[in-house]
Amino acid sequence: MDQILTDALIIKNNISNSVPRLSIYDELTPIDSDYWIKTEELEALLNYSLKGKSYEGLAARTRSKRINEDICLSMGYPVPKSFKKVKPRFPSQNFDKYAQKSRNLQIWNDKITPTRRYVILILSEDYTVVRVKILSGDQLQKFDTTGTLTSKYQASYRQVVKNEAVLLSPTDSIGLNPYTNDIIPSLYGISPAANPLADTLLNIEKVFEKLSTIVNKRIPFETGNERINGQGLHELVCKALGYSVFEEDGSLPDIKNQLLEVKLQTSPTIDLGLFLPNQDDLLEILPLNSRYAPKIKDIRYAIFYAEPTADGKEAIIRSLLLVSGEEFFTYFRQFEGKGINKKLQLPISKVLWSKDDEEVKEYFVDKSSI
Protein backbone atom coordinates (compact mmCIF):
# COMPACT_ATOMS: atom_id res chain seq x y z
CA MET A 1 0.00 0.00 0.00
CA ASP A 2 1.51 3.34 -1.04
CA GLN A 3 1.86 6.34 1.25
CA ILE A 4 -0.87 8.39 -0.45
CA LEU A 5 -3.48 5.69 0.17
CA THR A 6 -2.19 5.16 3.71
CA ASP A 7 -2.63 8.87 4.46
CA ALA A 8 -6.10 8.78 2.89
CA LEU A 9 -7.17 5.87 5.09
CA ILE A 10 -6.01 7.78 8.16
CA ILE A 11 -8.26 10.71 7.19
CA LYS A 12 -11.12 8.28 6.52
CA ASN A 13 -10.66 6.85 10.01
CA ASN A 14 -10.67 10.37 11.49
CA ILE A 15 -13.98 11.10 9.75
CA SER A 16 -15.48 7.80 10.91
CA ASN A 17 -14.52 8.54 14.52
CA SER A 18 -15.35 12.26 14.54
CA VAL A 19 -17.40 13.55 17.48
CA PRO A 20 -19.95 14.81 16.72
CA ARG A 21 -20.04 12.62 13.62
CA LEU A 22 -19.30 14.57 10.47
CA SER A 23 -21.67 14.31 7.52
CA ILE A 24 -21.12 15.04 3.84
CA TYR A 25 -22.98 18.33 4.42
CA ASP A 26 -20.53 19.65 7.04
CA GLU A 27 -18.34 21.90 4.94
CA LEU A 28 -14.60 21.54 5.44
CA THR A 29 -11.61 23.36 3.98
CA PRO A 30 -7.90 22.46 3.64
CA ILE A 31 -7.31 24.14 7.00
CA ASP A 32 -9.25 21.24 8.61
CA SER A 33 -6.22 19.03 8.08
CA ASP A 34 -7.47 16.09 10.19
CA TYR A 35 -10.57 15.68 8.03
CA TRP A 36 -9.82 17.26 4.64
CA ILE A 37 -8.94 14.69 1.97
CA LYS A 38 -6.46 16.09 -0.55
CA THR A 39 -7.20 15.41 -4.20
CA GLU A 40 -4.51 12.79 -4.75
CA GLU A 41 -5.63 11.05 -1.55
CA LEU A 42 -9.30 11.21 -2.52
CA GLU A 43 -8.57 9.73 -5.92
CA ALA A 44 -6.54 6.90 -4.36
CA LEU A 45 -9.24 6.25 -1.76
CA LEU A 46 -12.10 6.11 -4.27
CA ASN A 47 -10.15 3.85 -6.63
CA TYR A 48 -9.29 1.57 -3.70
CA SER A 49 -12.95 1.33 -2.66
CA LEU A 50 -14.86 1.48 -5.94
CA LYS A 51 -12.64 0.08 -8.71
CA GLY A 52 -14.17 -3.17 -9.99
CA LYS A 53 -17.53 -2.55 -8.31
CA SER A 54 -20.53 -3.28 -10.56
CA TYR A 55 -23.79 -1.37 -10.77
CA GLU A 56 -25.25 -3.47 -13.57
CA GLY A 57 -29.02 -3.94 -13.76
CA LEU A 58 -29.92 -0.84 -11.72
CA ALA A 59 -32.23 1.90 -12.95
CA ALA A 60 -30.44 5.19 -13.59
CA ARG A 61 -31.67 6.96 -10.42
CA THR A 62 -31.08 3.90 -8.26
CA ARG A 63 -27.58 3.49 -9.71
CA SER A 64 -26.75 7.14 -9.00
CA LYS A 65 -27.99 6.83 -5.41
CA ARG A 66 -26.07 3.59 -4.85
CA ILE A 67 -22.86 5.17 -6.15
CA ASN A 68 -23.40 8.16 -3.85
CA GLU A 69 -23.85 5.81 -0.90
CA ASP A 70 -20.66 3.93 -1.73
CA ILE A 71 -18.73 7.17 -2.07
CA CYS A 72 -19.88 8.22 1.42
CA LEU A 73 -18.77 4.90 2.89
CA SER A 74 -15.46 5.09 1.02
CA MET A 75 -14.63 8.34 2.83
CA GLY A 76 -15.89 7.29 6.26
CA TYR A 77 -19.11 9.31 6.23
CA PRO A 78 -22.48 7.90 7.27
CA VAL A 79 -24.99 7.49 4.45
CA PRO A 80 -27.67 10.20 4.77
CA LYS A 81 -31.35 9.20 4.80
CA SER A 82 -31.69 11.15 1.55
CA PHE A 83 -29.29 13.07 -0.63
CA LYS A 84 -29.96 16.80 -0.80
CA LYS A 85 -30.00 18.58 -4.15
CA VAL A 86 -27.14 20.92 -3.32
CA LYS A 87 -24.13 22.15 -5.29
CA PRO A 88 -21.65 20.63 -4.96
CA ARG A 89 -23.33 17.33 -4.17
CA PHE A 90 -20.65 16.46 -1.59
CA PRO A 91 -20.09 19.82 0.18
CA SER A 92 -17.90 18.43 2.94
CA GLN A 93 -15.09 17.60 0.50
CA ASN A 94 -16.14 20.12 -2.19
CA PHE A 95 -16.82 17.81 -5.11
CA ASP A 96 -19.41 16.75 -7.65
CA LYS A 97 -19.62 13.24 -9.03
CA TYR A 98 -20.18 12.05 -12.60
CA ALA A 99 -20.49 8.37 -13.59
CA GLN A 100 -19.57 8.07 -17.27
CA LYS A 101 -19.78 5.31 -19.87
CA SER A 102 -18.87 7.76 -22.61
CA ARG A 103 -16.43 10.66 -22.93
CA ASN A 104 -19.21 13.24 -23.38
CA LEU A 105 -19.45 14.82 -19.93
CA GLN A 106 -22.64 16.87 -19.46
CA ILE A 107 -23.09 19.44 -16.71
CA TRP A 108 -26.66 20.62 -16.28
CA ASN A 109 -27.82 23.96 -14.88
CA ASP A 110 -24.52 24.87 -13.33
CA LYS A 111 -21.27 26.53 -14.25
CA ILE A 112 -17.86 24.98 -13.83
CA THR A 113 -16.37 26.21 -10.57
CA PRO A 114 -12.56 26.43 -10.74
CA THR A 115 -11.86 25.38 -7.16
CA ARG A 116 -14.45 22.59 -7.03
CA ARG A 117 -13.35 18.98 -7.55
CA TYR A 118 -15.04 16.86 -10.22
CA VAL A 119 -14.99 13.13 -9.47
CA ILE A 120 -15.41 11.14 -12.68
CA LEU A 121 -16.20 7.43 -12.39
CA ILE A 122 -15.35 5.75 -15.68
CA LEU A 123 -17.73 2.85 -16.23
CA SER A 124 -17.48 -0.13 -18.53
CA GLU A 125 -20.37 -1.25 -20.76
CA ASP A 126 -21.74 -3.40 -17.90
CA TYR A 127 -21.53 -0.47 -15.45
CA THR A 128 -18.42 -1.68 -13.66
CA VAL A 129 -16.10 1.03 -12.30
CA VAL A 130 -12.93 0.92 -14.38
CA ARG A 131 -11.17 3.82 -12.69
CA VAL A 132 -11.82 7.09 -10.86
CA LYS A 133 -10.24 10.34 -11.99
CA ILE A 134 -10.54 13.70 -10.24
CA LEU A 135 -10.17 17.04 -12.01
CA SER A 136 -10.40 20.55 -10.68
CA GLY A 137 -12.78 22.90 -12.46
CA ASP A 138 -9.73 24.72 -13.76
CA GLN A 139 -8.48 21.48 -15.35
CA LEU A 140 -11.94 20.54 -16.61
CA GLN A 141 -12.25 23.70 -18.66
CA LYS A 142 -9.32 22.48 -20.80
CA PHE A 143 -11.80 20.17 -22.50
CA ASP A 144 -13.86 23.10 -23.77
CA THR A 145 -12.31 22.96 -27.23
CA THR A 146 -14.94 25.10 -28.97
CA GLY A 147 -14.69 28.18 -26.77
CA THR A 148 -18.49 28.42 -26.73
CA LEU A 149 -19.64 25.91 -24.14
CA THR A 150 -18.72 27.82 -21.02
CA SER A 151 -19.06 31.45 -20.10
CA LYS A 152 -15.71 33.05 -19.45
CA TYR A 153 -15.00 36.28 -17.66
CA GLN A 154 -13.04 38.94 -19.49
CA ALA A 155 -11.48 42.25 -18.54
CA SER A 156 -9.22 44.99 -19.82
CA TYR A 157 -6.81 47.48 -18.28
CA ARG A 158 -8.47 50.82 -17.54
CA GLN A 159 -5.51 52.82 -18.86
CA VAL A 160 -3.29 52.69 -21.91
CA VAL A 161 -0.67 49.96 -21.60
CA LYS A 162 2.83 51.44 -21.93
CA ASN A 163 6.10 49.67 -22.58
CA GLU A 164 7.12 49.38 -18.95
CA ALA A 165 6.77 47.30 -15.81
CA VAL A 166 4.23 48.57 -13.28
CA LEU A 167 3.49 47.28 -9.79
CA LEU A 168 -0.19 48.09 -9.36
CA SER A 169 -0.57 46.60 -5.88
CA PRO A 170 2.16 47.80 -3.50
CA THR A 171 1.26 45.08 -0.98
CA ASP A 172 -0.36 41.67 -1.06
CA SER A 173 -3.98 41.01 -0.10
CA ILE A 174 -4.86 41.62 3.53
CA GLY A 175 -5.10 37.90 4.33
CA LEU A 176 -1.91 36.85 2.57
CA ASN A 177 0.39 39.75 3.48
CA PRO A 178 1.45 38.46 6.96
CA TYR A 179 2.77 35.25 5.37
CA THR A 180 5.02 36.76 2.69
CA ASN A 181 8.69 37.72 2.80
CA ASP A 182 11.12 40.18 1.27
CA ILE A 183 14.08 37.81 1.66
CA ILE A 184 13.84 34.02 1.43
CA PRO A 185 16.15 31.05 0.93
CA SER A 186 16.87 30.02 -2.64
CA LEU A 187 14.02 28.49 -4.64
CA TYR A 188 16.51 26.33 -6.55
CA GLY A 189 15.42 22.70 -6.31
CA ILE A 190 11.85 23.56 -5.26
CA SER A 191 9.00 22.71 -7.61
CA PRO A 192 6.96 25.69 -8.87
CA ALA A 193 3.93 23.38 -8.63
CA ALA A 194 4.51 22.63 -4.94
CA ASN A 195 2.27 24.03 -2.24
CA PRO A 196 3.45 27.44 -1.01
CA LEU A 197 5.13 27.73 2.38
CA ALA A 198 5.18 30.83 4.53
CA ASP A 199 8.99 30.83 4.79
CA THR A 200 9.53 30.69 1.00
CA LEU A 201 6.65 32.88 -0.22
CA LEU A 202 7.93 36.13 -1.71
CA ASN A 203 5.91 39.28 -1.20
CA ILE A 204 4.41 40.94 -4.25
CA GLU A 205 7.05 43.69 -4.30
CA LYS A 206 9.88 41.14 -4.50
CA VAL A 207 8.00 39.14 -7.14
CA PHE A 208 7.71 42.32 -9.18
CA GLU A 209 11.43 43.04 -8.84
CA LYS A 210 12.30 39.60 -10.22
CA LEU A 211 9.68 39.51 -13.00
CA SER A 212 10.61 42.98 -14.26
CA THR A 213 13.76 41.44 -15.72
CA ILE A 214 11.59 39.61 -18.28
CA VAL A 215 10.51 42.81 -20.04
CA ASN A 216 12.13 43.08 -23.51
CA LYS A 217 12.96 39.37 -23.61
CA ARG A 218 11.73 37.07 -26.39
CA ILE A 219 9.71 33.87 -26.31
CA PRO A 220 8.79 31.33 -29.02
CA PHE A 221 5.50 32.32 -30.58
CA GLU A 222 2.94 30.67 -32.82
CA THR A 223 -0.33 32.43 -33.62
CA GLY A 224 -3.26 30.59 -32.07
CA ASN A 225 -1.12 28.14 -30.10
CA GLU A 226 -1.71 29.26 -26.52
CA ARG A 227 0.04 26.22 -25.05
CA ILE A 228 3.38 26.84 -26.79
CA ASN A 229 3.23 30.60 -26.22
CA GLY A 230 2.26 30.23 -22.58
CA GLN A 231 4.94 27.64 -21.84
CA GLY A 232 7.67 29.91 -23.20
CA LEU A 233 6.59 32.69 -20.87
CA HIS A 234 6.12 30.39 -17.89
CA GLU A 235 9.64 29.07 -18.28
CA LEU A 236 10.98 32.64 -18.22
CA VAL A 237 8.91 33.38 -15.12
CA CYS A 238 10.20 30.29 -13.29
CA LYS A 239 13.79 31.15 -14.17
CA ALA A 240 13.38 34.79 -13.09
CA LEU A 241 11.96 33.70 -9.73
CA GLY A 242 14.91 31.37 -9.15
CA TYR A 243 13.50 27.91 -9.85
CA SER A 244 15.73 25.28 -11.45
CA VAL A 245 12.83 23.63 -13.33
CA PHE A 246 9.62 24.67 -15.03
CA GLU A 247 6.65 22.68 -13.80
CA GLU A 248 2.89 23.15 -13.63
CA ASP A 249 0.03 20.74 -13.01
CA GLY A 250 -2.76 22.55 -14.85
CA SER A 251 -4.48 23.76 -11.68
CA LEU A 252 -4.95 27.25 -10.32
CA PRO A 253 -2.70 29.25 -10.07
CA ASP A 254 0.01 28.65 -12.70
CA ILE A 255 2.97 29.02 -10.31
CA LYS A 256 1.35 27.50 -7.23
CA ASN A 257 4.45 27.80 -5.05
CA GLN A 258 4.28 31.60 -5.31
CA LEU A 259 0.49 31.92 -5.71
CA LEU A 260 1.15 33.50 -9.09
CA GLU A 261 -1.10 33.44 -12.16
CA VAL A 262 0.63 34.34 -15.44
CA LYS A 263 -1.19 35.91 -18.39
CA LEU A 264 0.33 36.46 -21.85
CA GLN A 265 -1.45 39.19 -23.81
CA THR A 266 -1.10 40.18 -27.45
CA SER A 267 -4.41 42.10 -27.30
CA PRO A 268 -6.10 44.31 -24.66
CA THR A 269 -8.77 41.74 -23.75
CA ILE A 270 -7.77 39.50 -20.84
CA ASP A 271 -9.47 36.10 -20.57
CA LEU A 272 -9.98 35.34 -16.90
CA GLY A 273 -11.52 31.91 -17.43
CA LEU A 274 -14.23 30.69 -15.10
CA PHE A 275 -13.52 32.79 -12.04
CA LEU A 276 -13.12 36.38 -10.95
CA PRO A 277 -9.76 37.35 -9.39
CA ASN A 278 -11.40 38.94 -6.32
CA GLN A 279 -13.46 35.88 -5.35
CA ASP A 280 -13.36 34.60 -1.77
CA ASP A 281 -13.33 30.92 -2.80
CA LEU A 282 -10.69 28.83 -1.05
CA LEU A 283 -7.95 27.31 -3.16
CA GLU A 284 -7.08 23.66 -2.69
CA ILE A 285 -3.77 24.60 -1.13
CA LEU A 286 -2.46 23.59 2.28
CA PRO A 287 -2.81 26.33 4.92
CA LEU A 288 0.18 28.61 5.48
CA ASN A 289 1.68 27.93 8.91
CA SER A 290 -1.39 25.70 9.50
CA ARG A 291 -3.36 28.91 10.05
CA TYR A 292 -4.32 30.63 6.81
CA ALA A 293 -5.97 28.90 3.84
CA PRO A 294 -5.26 30.93 0.66
CA LYS A 295 -8.18 32.19 -1.42
CA ILE A 296 -8.52 33.12 -5.08
CA LYS A 297 -8.24 36.81 -4.18
CA ASP A 298 -4.79 36.14 -2.66
CA ILE A 299 -3.39 35.14 -6.06
CA ARG A 300 -0.95 37.60 -7.66
CA TYR A 301 -1.63 38.28 -11.36
CA ALA A 302 1.36 38.89 -13.62
CA ILE A 303 0.03 40.20 -16.92
CA PHE A 304 2.62 40.39 -19.67
CA TYR A 305 1.85 42.24 -22.91
CA ALA A 306 3.82 40.96 -25.89
CA GLU A 307 4.38 42.03 -29.48
CA PRO A 308 4.87 39.32 -32.14
CA THR A 309 7.91 39.80 -34.37
CA ALA A 310 7.53 40.47 -38.09
CA ASP A 311 8.18 36.84 -39.01
CA GLY A 312 5.62 35.65 -36.43
CA LYS A 313 8.03 33.13 -34.88
CA GLU A 314 8.75 35.04 -31.67
CA ALA A 315 7.12 37.60 -29.40
CA ILE A 316 8.85 40.37 -27.45
CA ILE A 317 7.64 41.01 -23.91
CA ARG A 318 6.96 44.74 -23.89
CA SER A 319 5.31 45.35 -20.52
CA LEU A 320 4.28 43.84 -17.19
CA LEU A 321 1.41 44.68 -14.84
CA LEU A 322 1.44 42.96 -11.45
CA VAL A 323 -1.66 43.13 -9.24
CA SER A 324 -3.26 41.21 -6.39
CA GLY A 325 -6.56 39.48 -7.03
CA GLU A 326 -8.08 41.49 -4.22
CA GLU A 327 -7.33 44.76 -6.05
CA PHE A 328 -7.72 43.46 -9.60
CA PHE A 329 -10.87 45.39 -10.46
CA THR A 330 -9.46 48.60 -9.05
CA TYR A 331 -7.28 48.69 -12.16
CA PHE A 332 -9.13 46.49 -14.65
CA ARG A 333 -12.63 46.77 -16.11
CA GLN A 334 -14.77 43.65 -16.22
CA PHE A 335 -16.73 43.04 -19.42
CA GLU A 336 -20.45 42.36 -19.21
CA GLY A 337 -22.15 39.14 -20.22
CA LYS A 338 -21.92 36.59 -17.44
CA GLY A 339 -24.69 34.14 -18.31
CA ILE A 340 -24.13 30.41 -18.54
CA ASN A 341 -25.63 27.76 -20.77
CA LYS A 342 -28.20 25.37 -19.38
CA LYS A 343 -26.12 22.40 -20.44
CA LEU A 344 -22.35 22.23 -20.83
CA GLN A 345 -21.07 19.36 -22.98
CA LEU A 346 -17.38 18.62 -22.57
CA PRO A 347 -15.72 15.95 -24.72
CA ILE A 348 -13.27 14.49 -22.21
CA SER A 349 -9.97 13.39 -23.71
CA LYS A 350 -9.58 9.67 -24.33
CA VAL A 351 -6.32 9.94 -22.40
CA LEU A 352 -8.40 9.79 -19.21
CA TRP A 353 -9.79 6.43 -20.31
CA SER A 354 -6.26 5.06 -20.59
CA LYS A 355 -5.01 2.49 -18.09
CA ASP A 356 -1.63 4.20 -18.11
CA ASP A 357 -1.57 6.52 -15.08
CA GLU A 358 1.63 8.20 -16.21
CA GLU A 359 0.03 9.08 -19.55
CA VAL A 360 -2.92 10.61 -17.73
CA LYS A 361 -0.65 12.55 -15.42
CA GLU A 362 1.43 13.93 -18.28
CA TYR A 363 -1.71 15.27 -19.95
CA PHE A 364 -1.91 17.94 -17.28
CA VAL A 365 1.70 18.35 -16.26
CA ASP A 366 4.30 20.46 -18.05
CA LYS A 367 7.79 19.86 -16.77
CA SER A 368 11.17 20.85 -18.15
CA SER A 369 14.58 21.86 -16.89
CA ILE A 370 15.50 25.51 -17.05
C-alpha positions as CSV (number, residue, x, y, z in Angstrom):
1,M,0.0,0.0,0.0
2,D,1.5,3.3,-1.0
3,Q,1.9,6.3,1.2
4,I,-0.9,8.4,-0.5
5,L,-3.5,5.7,0.2
6,T,-2.2,5.2,3.7
7,D,-2.6,8.9,4.5
8,A,-6.1,8.8,2.9
9,L,-7.2,5.9,5.1
10,I,-6.0,7.8,8.2
11,I,-8.3,10.7,7.2
12,K,-11.1,8.3,6.5
13,N,-10.7,6.8,10.0
14,N,-10.7,10.4,11.5
15,I,-14.0,11.1,9.7
16,S,-15.5,7.8,10.9
17,N,-14.5,8.5,14.5
18,S,-15.3,12.3,14.5
19,V,-17.4,13.6,17.5
20,P,-19.9,14.8,16.7
21,R,-20.0,12.6,13.6
22,L,-19.3,14.6,10.5
23,S,-21.7,14.3,7.5
24,I,-21.1,15.0,3.8
25,Y,-23.0,18.3,4.4
26,D,-20.5,19.7,7.0
27,E,-18.3,21.9,4.9
28,L,-14.6,21.5,5.4
29,T,-11.6,23.4,4.0
30,P,-7.9,22.5,3.6
31,I,-7.3,24.1,7.0
32,D,-9.2,21.2,8.6
33,S,-6.2,19.0,8.1
34,D,-7.5,16.1,10.2
35,Y,-10.6,15.7,8.0
36,W,-9.8,17.3,4.6
37,I,-8.9,14.7,2.0
38,K,-6.5,16.1,-0.5
39,T,-7.2,15.4,-4.2
40,E,-4.5,12.8,-4.8
41,E,-5.6,11.0,-1.6
42,L,-9.3,11.2,-2.5
43,E,-8.6,9.7,-5.9
44,A,-6.5,6.9,-4.4
45,L,-9.2,6.2,-1.8
46,L,-12.1,6.1,-4.3
47,N,-10.2,3.9,-6.6
48,Y,-9.3,1.6,-3.7
49,S,-12.9,1.3,-2.7
50,L,-14.9,1.5,-5.9
51,K,-12.6,0.1,-8.7
52,G,-14.2,-3.2,-10.0
53,K,-17.5,-2.5,-8.3
54,S,-20.5,-3.3,-10.6
55,Y,-23.8,-1.4,-10.8
56,E,-25.2,-3.5,-13.6
57,G,-29.0,-3.9,-13.8
58,L,-29.9,-0.8,-11.7
59,A,-32.2,1.9,-13.0
60,A,-30.4,5.2,-13.6
61,R,-31.7,7.0,-10.4
62,T,-31.1,3.9,-8.3
63,R,-27.6,3.5,-9.7
64,S,-26.8,7.1,-9.0
65,K,-28.0,6.8,-5.4
66,R,-26.1,3.6,-4.9
67,I,-22.9,5.2,-6.1
68,N,-23.4,8.2,-3.8
69,E,-23.8,5.8,-0.9
70,D,-20.7,3.9,-1.7
71,I,-18.7,7.2,-2.1
72,C,-19.9,8.2,1.4
73,L,-18.8,4.9,2.9
74,S,-15.5,5.1,1.0
75,M,-14.6,8.3,2.8
76,G,-15.9,7.3,6.3
77,Y,-19.1,9.3,6.2
78,P,-22.5,7.9,7.3
79,V,-25.0,7.5,4.4
80,P,-27.7,10.2,4.8
81,K,-31.3,9.2,4.8
82,S,-31.7,11.2,1.6
83,F,-29.3,13.1,-0.6
84,K,-30.0,16.8,-0.8
85,K,-30.0,18.6,-4.2
86,V,-27.1,20.9,-3.3
87,K,-24.1,22.2,-5.3
88,P,-21.7,20.6,-5.0
89,R,-23.3,17.3,-4.2
90,F,-20.7,16.5,-1.6
91,P,-20.1,19.8,0.2
92,S,-17.9,18.4,2.9
93,Q,-15.1,17.6,0.5
94,N,-16.1,20.1,-2.2
95,F,-16.8,17.8,-5.1
96,D,-19.4,16.8,-7.7
97,K,-19.6,13.2,-9.0
98,Y,-20.2,12.0,-12.6
99,A,-20.5,8.4,-13.6
100,Q,-19.6,8.1,-17.3
101,K,-19.8,5.3,-19.9
102,S,-18.9,7.8,-22.6
103,R,-16.4,10.7,-22.9
104,N,-19.2,13.2,-23.4
105,L,-19.4,14.8,-19.9
106,Q,-22.6,16.9,-19.5
107,I,-23.1,19.4,-16.7
108,W,-26.7,20.6,-16.3
109,N,-27.8,24.0,-14.9
110,D,-24.5,24.9,-13.3
111,K,-21.3,26.5,-14.3
112,I,-17.9,25.0,-13.8
113,T,-16.4,26.2,-10.6
114,P,-12.6,26.4,-10.7
115,T,-11.9,25.4,-7.2
116,R,-14.4,22.6,-7.0
117,R,-13.3,19.0,-7.6
118,Y,-15.0,16.9,-10.2
119,V,-15.0,13.1,-9.5
120,I,-15.4,11.1,-12.7
121,L,-16.2,7.4,-12.4
122,I,-15.4,5.8,-15.7
123,L,-17.7,2.8,-16.2
124,S,-17.5,-0.1,-18.5
125,E,-20.4,-1.3,-20.8
126,D,-21.7,-3.4,-17.9
127,Y,-21.5,-0.5,-15.4
128,T,-18.4,-1.7,-13.7
129,V,-16.1,1.0,-12.3
130,V,-12.9,0.9,-14.4
131,R,-11.2,3.8,-12.7
132,V,-11.8,7.1,-10.9
133,K,-10.2,10.3,-12.0
134,I,-10.5,13.7,-10.2
135,L,-10.2,17.0,-12.0
136,S,-10.4,20.6,-10.7
137,G,-12.8,22.9,-12.5
138,D,-9.7,24.7,-13.8
139,Q,-8.5,21.5,-15.4
140,L,-11.9,20.5,-16.6
141,Q,-12.2,23.7,-18.7
142,K,-9.3,22.5,-20.8
143,F,-11.8,20.2,-22.5
144,D,-13.9,23.1,-23.8
145,T,-12.3,23.0,-27.2
146,T,-14.9,25.1,-29.0
147,G,-14.7,28.2,-26.8
148,T,-18.5,28.4,-26.7
149,L,-19.6,25.9,-24.1
150,T,-18.7,27.8,-21.0
151,S,-19.1,31.5,-20.1
152,K,-15.7,33.0,-19.4
153,Y,-15.0,36.3,-17.7
154,Q,-13.0,38.9,-19.5
155,A,-11.5,42.3,-18.5
156,S,-9.2,45.0,-19.8
157,Y,-6.8,47.5,-18.3
158,R,-8.5,50.8,-17.5
159,Q,-5.5,52.8,-18.9
160,V,-3.3,52.7,-21.9
161,V,-0.7,50.0,-21.6
162,K,2.8,51.4,-21.9
163,N,6.1,49.7,-22.6
164,E,7.1,49.4,-19.0
165,A,6.8,47.3,-15.8
166,V,4.2,48.6,-13.3
167,L,3.5,47.3,-9.8
168,L,-0.2,48.1,-9.4
169,S,-0.6,46.6,-5.9
170,P,2.2,47.8,-3.5
171,T,1.3,45.1,-1.0
172,D,-0.4,41.7,-1.1
173,S,-4.0,41.0,-0.1
174,I,-4.9,41.6,3.5
175,G,-5.1,37.9,4.3
176,L,-1.9,36.8,2.6
177,N,0.4,39.8,3.5
178,P,1.4,38.5,7.0
179,Y,2.8,35.2,5.4
180,T,5.0,36.8,2.7
181,N,8.7,37.7,2.8
182,D,11.1,40.2,1.3
183,I,14.1,37.8,1.7
184,I,13.8,34.0,1.4
185,P,16.1,31.0,0.9
186,S,16.9,30.0,-2.6
187,L,14.0,28.5,-4.6
188,Y,16.5,26.3,-6.5
189,G,15.4,22.7,-6.3
190,I,11.9,23.6,-5.3
191,S,9.0,22.7,-7.6
192,P,7.0,25.7,-8.9
193,A,3.9,23.4,-8.6
194,A,4.5,22.6,-4.9
195,N,2.3,24.0,-2.2
196,P,3.4,27.4,-1.0
197,L,5.1,27.7,2.4
198,A,5.2,30.8,4.5
199,D,9.0,30.8,4.8
200,T,9.5,30.7,1.0
201,L,6.6,32.9,-0.2
202,L,7.9,36.1,-1.7
203,N,5.9,39.3,-1.2
204,I,4.4,40.9,-4.3
205,E,7.0,43.7,-4.3
206,K,9.9,41.1,-4.5
207,V,8.0,39.1,-7.1
208,F,7.7,42.3,-9.2
209,E,11.4,43.0,-8.8
210,K,12.3,39.6,-10.2
211,L,9.7,39.5,-13.0
212,S,10.6,43.0,-14.3
213,T,13.8,41.4,-15.7
214,I,11.6,39.6,-18.3
215,V,10.5,42.8,-20.0
216,N,12.1,43.1,-23.5
217,K,13.0,39.4,-23.6
218,R,11.7,37.1,-26.4
219,I,9.7,33.9,-26.3
220,P,8.8,31.3,-29.0
221,F,5.5,32.3,-30.6
222,E,2.9,30.7,-32.8
223,T,-0.3,32.4,-33.6
224,G,-3.3,30.6,-32.1
225,N,-1.1,28.1,-30.1
226,E,-1.7,29.3,-26.5
227,R,0.0,26.2,-25.1
228,I,3.4,26.8,-26.8
229,N,3.2,30.6,-26.2
230,G,2.3,30.2,-22.6
231,Q,4.9,27.6,-21.8
232,G,7.7,29.9,-23.2
233,L,6.6,32.7,-20.9
234,H,6.1,30.4,-17.9
235,E,9.6,29.1,-18.3
236,L,11.0,32.6,-18.2
237,V,8.9,33.4,-15.1
238,C,10.2,30.3,-13.3
239,K,13.8,31.1,-14.2
240,A,13.4,34.8,-13.1
241,L,12.0,33.7,-9.7
242,G,14.9,31.4,-9.1
243,Y,13.5,27.9,-9.8
244,S,15.7,25.3,-11.4
245,V,12.8,23.6,-13.3
246,F,9.6,24.7,-15.0
247,E,6.7,22.7,-13.8
248,E,2.9,23.1,-13.6
249,D,0.0,20.7,-13.0
250,G,-2.8,22.5,-14.8
251,S,-4.5,23.8,-11.7
252,L,-5.0,27.2,-10.3
253,P,-2.7,29.2,-10.1
254,D,0.0,28.7,-12.7
255,I,3.0,29.0,-10.3
256,K,1.3,27.5,-7.2
257,N,4.5,27.8,-5.1
258,Q,4.3,31.6,-5.3
259,L,0.5,31.9,-5.7
260,L,1.1,33.5,-9.1
261,E,-1.1,33.4,-12.2
262,V,0.6,34.3,-15.4
263,K,-1.2,35.9,-18.4
264,L,0.3,36.5,-21.8
265,Q,-1.4,39.2,-23.8
266,T,-1.1,40.2,-27.5
267,S,-4.4,42.1,-27.3
268,P,-6.1,44.3,-24.7
269,T,-8.8,41.7,-23.7
270,I,-7.8,39.5,-20.8
271,D,-9.5,36.1,-20.6
272,L,-10.0,35.3,-16.9
273,G,-11.5,31.9,-17.4
274,L,-14.2,30.7,-15.1
275,F,-13.5,32.8,-12.0
276,L,-13.1,36.4,-11.0
277,P,-9.8,37.3,-9.4
278,N,-11.4,38.9,-6.3
279,Q,-13.5,35.9,-5.4
280,D,-13.4,34.6,-1.8
281,D,-13.3,30.9,-2.8
282,L,-10.7,28.8,-1.1
283,L,-7.9,27.3,-3.2
284,E,-7.1,23.7,-2.7
285,I,-3.8,24.6,-1.1
286,L,-2.5,23.6,2.3
287,P,-2.8,26.3,4.9
288,L,0.2,28.6,5.5
289,N,1.7,27.9,8.9
290,S,-1.4,25.7,9.5
291,R,-3.4,28.9,10.0
292,Y,-4.3,30.6,6.8
293,A,-6.0,28.9,3.8
294,P,-5.3,30.9,0.7
295,K,-8.2,32.2,-1.4
296,I,-8.5,33.1,-5.1
297,K,-8.2,36.8,-4.2
298,D,-4.8,36.1,-2.7
299,I,-3.4,35.1,-6.1
300,R,-0.9,37.6,-7.7
301,Y,-1.6,38.3,-11.4
302,A,1.4,38.9,-13.6
303,I,0.0,40.2,-16.9
304,F,2.6,40.4,-19.7
305,Y,1.9,42.2,-22.9
306,A,3.8,41.0,-25.9
307,E,4.4,42.0,-29.5
308,P,4.9,39.3,-32.1
309,T,7.9,39.8,-34.4
310,A,7.5,40.5,-38.1
311,D,8.2,36.8,-39.0
312,G,5.6,35.6,-36.4
313,K,8.0,33.1,-34.9
314,E,8.8,35.0,-31.7
315,A,7.1,37.6,-29.4
316,I,8.8,40.4,-27.5
317,I,7.6,41.0,-23.9
318,R,7.0,44.7,-23.9
319,S,5.3,45.4,-20.5
320,L,4.3,43.8,-17.2
321,L,1.4,44.7,-14.8
322,L,1.4,43.0,-11.4
323,V,-1.7,43.1,-9.2
324,S,-3.3,41.2,-6.4
325,G,-6.6,39.5,-7.0
326,E,-8.1,41.5,-4.2
327,E,-7.3,44.8,-6.1
328,F,-7.7,43.5,-9.6
329,F,-10.9,45.4,-10.5
330,T,-9.5,48.6,-9.0
331,Y,-7.3,48.7,-12.2
332,F,-9.1,46.5,-14.7
333,R,-12.6,46.8,-16.1
334,Q,-14.8,43.6,-16.2
335,F,-16.7,43.0,-19.4
336,E,-20.4,42.4,-19.2
337,G,-22.2,39.1,-20.2
338,K,-21.9,36.6,-17.4
339,G,-24.7,34.1,-18.3
340,I,-24.1,30.4,-18.5
341,N,-25.6,27.8,-20.8
342,K,-28.2,25.4,-19.4
343,K,-26.1,22.4,-20.4
344,L,-22.4,22.2,-20.8
345,Q,-21.1,19.4,-23.0
346,L,-17.4,18.6,-22.6
347,P,-15.7,16.0,-24.7
348,I,-13.3,14.5,-22.2
349,S,-10.0,13.4,-23.7
350,K,-9.6,9.7,-24.3
351,V,-6.3,9.9,-22.4
352,L,-8.4,9.8,-19.2
353,W,-9.8,6.4,-20.3
354,S,-6.3,5.1,-20.6
355,K,-5.0,2.5,-18.1
356,D,-1.6,4.2,-18.1
357,D,-1.6,6.5,-15.1
358,E,1.6,8.2,-16.2
359,E,0.0,9.1,-19.5
360,V,-2.9,10.6,-17.7
361,K,-0.6,12.6,-15.4
362,E,1.4,13.9,-18.3
363,Y,-1.7,15.3,-20.0
364,F,-1.9,17.9,-17.3
365,V,1.7,18.4,-16.3
366,D,4.3,20.5,-18.0
367,K,7.8,19.9,-16.8
368,S,11.2,20.8,-18.2
369,S,14.6,21.9,-16.9
370,I,15.5,25.5,-17.0
